[in-house]
Amino acid sequence: MSTTRIGLIGYGQIGQAVHKMIESNADNGMEVVFVHDQFAAAVESLPGDLALADLADFESRRPDLVVEMAHPDVTRKWGTTILEKTNYMFISVTALADQEVENSIEEVTRRAGTRAFVPHGGVVGMDALLENRDVWESVDVVMKKPPHNVDCAAAGLNPDDIKEETTLYDGPTRGICPLFPRNVNTHAAIAYAGIGFDRTHSLLLVSPEWTEAIVEIHAQGQGIDLRVARTEGITGVTGASTPASIYNTVQMIGSTGPGIHLR
Ligand SMILES: NC(=O)c1ccc[n+]([C@@H]2O[C@H](COP(=O)([O-])OP(=O)(O)OC[C@H]3O[C@@H](n4cnc5c(N)ncnc54)[C@H](O)[C@@H]3O)[C@@H](O)[C@H]2O)c1
């Protein structure tokens, strides 16, 4: 069995959980060969030479797959450099709302023969959105979150001052991504899978009454009506189900282990 060598970027909530899940299954045919974070303190307790201080040295670890779990800026700065050499999965999908970033990733994968991956992450039903992307006439995303779990400062608001249900954004998905880059990856993945950033409609609401995150997706087309809603706990910017979802996609790409594999 061959082993897939994996590099991790971002060692916060999701990065740590995914690392643990990869390491906890000896049969999955995956090995973490580096972990990089912008803050050295985040990775100082890692054993041996697993921490990679300078991402520019990523090639020295010979990764087969690099997984970003940090911030969309990483893809902007490093996406094409990594893809020149190896495969790259980025979970901060809002990076794709920048048409230049999307084009440059497409271009480098063609030239270098590498592959870029976007996980479904927080999107329940991304398969259905993708498989029927030619059918949808409209796709609407409604996201409801507690104010402290959204970077409200981007809208010029202090979360403590929000006393009632407040609309932070109502418009095309292309516009919400640069405003709330850490909070609306779900919107970005829905747009990319379905009818694109300009035709997908995004609504972002906050209220101090809410303690959980809710995402509602409504896609409509000739003879088909898809409605998905999920309510879940949220810590920081991340929903409770996301770390396991990201690991699942990593293993779909990288696992070389035995067993029956769901696709
Ligand atoms: N695709 C999805 O469904 C989905 C869902 C939730 C979160 N996310 C995104 O995943 C990312 C990680 O989420 P999290 O909850 O683990 O966040 P977190 O804040 O707990 O951890 C992020 C880590 O990345 C590091 N980091 C940030 N910018 C960096 C950079 N430029 N270079 C290197 N390291 C950097 C931080 O120091 C931190 O340790 C965020 O961008 C978040 O928006 C995506």
Ligand as a Chemical Component Dictionary entry (heavy atoms), coordinates in Angstrom:
data_LIG
# 
_chem_comp.id                   LIG 
_chem_comp.type                 NON-POLYMER 
_chem_comp.pdbx_formal_charge   0 
_chem_comp.three_letter_code    LIG 
# 
loop_
_chem_comp_atom.comp_id 
_chem_comp_atom.atom_id 
_chem_comp_atom.alt_atom_id 
_chem_comp_atom.type_symbol 
_chem_comp_atom.charge 
_chem_comp_atom.model_Cartn_x 
_chem_comp_atom.model_Cartn_y 
_chem_comp_atom.model_Cartn_z 
_chem_comp_atom.pdbx_ordinal 
LIG N1  N1  N 0  -15.271 25.180 4.004  1  
LIG C1  C1  C 0  -15.980 25.264 5.121  2  
LIG O1  O1  O 0  -17.108 24.772 5.189  3  
LIG C2  C2  C 0  -15.415 25.949 6.332  4  
LIG C3  C3  C 0  -16.118 25.857 7.534  5  
LIG C4  C4  C 0  -15.594 26.470 8.650  6  
LIG C5  C5  C 0  -14.402 27.209 8.559  7  
LIG N2  N2  N 1  -13.754 27.308 7.376  8  
LIG C6  C6  C 0  -12.511 28.081 7.261  9  
LIG O2  O2  O 0  -11.455 27.275 7.701  10 
LIG C7  C7  C 0  -10.405 28.094 8.230  11 
LIG C8  C8  C 0  -9.965  27.548 9.585  12 
LIG O3  O3  O 0  -11.058 27.561 10.493 13 
LIG P1  P1  P 0  -10.784 27.286 12.060 14 
LIG O4  O4  O 0  -12.101 27.260 12.751 15 
LIG O5  O5  O -1 -9.841  26.149 12.218 16 
LIG O6  O6  O 0  -10.054 28.661 12.441 17 
LIG P2  P2  P 0  -9.064  28.942 13.658 18 
LIG O7  O7  O 0  -9.062  30.418 13.823 19 
LIG O8  O8  O 0  -9.374  28.069 14.830 20 
LIG O9  O9  O 0  -7.631  28.465 13.100 21 
LIG C9  C9  C 0  -7.012  29.051 11.992 22 
LIG C10 C10 C 0  -5.493  28.842 12.149 23 
LIG O10 O10 O 0  -4.871  29.258 10.939 24 
LIG C11 C11 C 0  -3.796  30.124 11.229 25 
LIG N3  N3  N 0  -3.641  31.089 10.142 26 
LIG C12 C12 C 0  -4.477  32.129 9.809  27 
LIG N4  N4  N 0  -4.008  32.784 8.755  28 
LIG C13 C13 C 0  -2.870  32.158 8.380  29 
LIG C14 C14 C 0  -1.926  32.367 7.356  30 
LIG N5  N5  N 0  -2.059  33.401 6.493  31 
LIG N6  N6  N 0  -0.856  31.536 7.253  32 
LIG C15 C15 C 0  -0.703  30.497 8.132  33 
LIG N7  N7  N 0  -1.564  30.255 9.152  34 
LIG C16 C16 C 0  -2.631  31.076 9.271  35 
LIG C17 C17 C 0  -4.151  30.788 12.546 36 
LIG O11 O11 O 0  -3.001  31.232 13.245 37 
LIG C18 C18 C 0  -4.892  29.663 13.278 38 
LIG O12 O12 O 0  -4.015  28.853 14.046 39 
LIG C19 C19 C 0  -10.952 29.526 8.254  40 
LIG O13 O13 O 0  -10.504 30.236 7.108  41 
LIG C20 C20 C 0  -12.447 29.309 8.167  42 
LIG O14 O14 O 0  -13.091 30.411 7.572  43 
LIG C21 C21 C 0  -14.236 26.677 6.253  44 
# 
loop_
_chem_comp_bond.comp_id 
_chem_comp_bond.atom_id_1 
_chem_comp_bond.atom_id_2 
_chem_comp_bond.value_order 
_chem_comp_bond.pdbx_ordinal 
LIG N1  C1  SING 1  
LIG C1  O1  DOUB 2  
LIG C1  C2  SING 3  
LIG C2  C3  SING 4  
LIG C2  C21 DOUB 5  
LIG C3  C4  DOUB 6  
LIG C4  C5  SING 7  
LIG C5  N2  DOUB 8  
LIG N2  C6  SING 9  
LIG N2  C21 SING 10 
LIG C6  O2  SING 11 
LIG C6  C20 SING 12 
LIG O2  C7  SING 13 
LIG C7  C8  SING 14 
LIG C7  C19 SING 15 
LIG C8  O3  SING 16 
LIG O3  P1  SING 17 
LIG P1  O4  DOUB 18 
LIG P1  O5  SING 19 
LIG P1  O6  SING 20 
LIG O6  P2  SING 21 
LIG P2  O7  DOUB 22 
LIG P2  O8  SING 23 
LIG P2  O9  SING 24 
LIG O9  C9  SING 25 
LIG C9  C10 SING 26 
LIG C10 O10 SING 27 
LIG C10 C18 SING 28 
LIG O10 C11 SING 29 
LIG C11 N3  SING 30 
LIG C11 C17 SING 31 
LIG N3  C12 SING 32 
LIG N3  C16 SING 33 
LIG C12 N4  DOUB 34 
LIG N4  C13 SING 35 
LIG C13 C14 SING 36 
LIG C13 C16 DOUB 37 
LIG C14 N5  SING 38 
LIG C14 N6  DOUB 39 
LIG N6  C15 SING 40 
LIG C15 N7  DOUB 41 
LIG N7  C16 SING 42 
LIG C17 O11 SING 43 
LIG C17 C18 SING 44 
LIG C18 O12 SING 45 
LIG C19 O13 SING 46 
LIG C19 C20 SING 47 
LIG C20 O14 SING 48 
# 
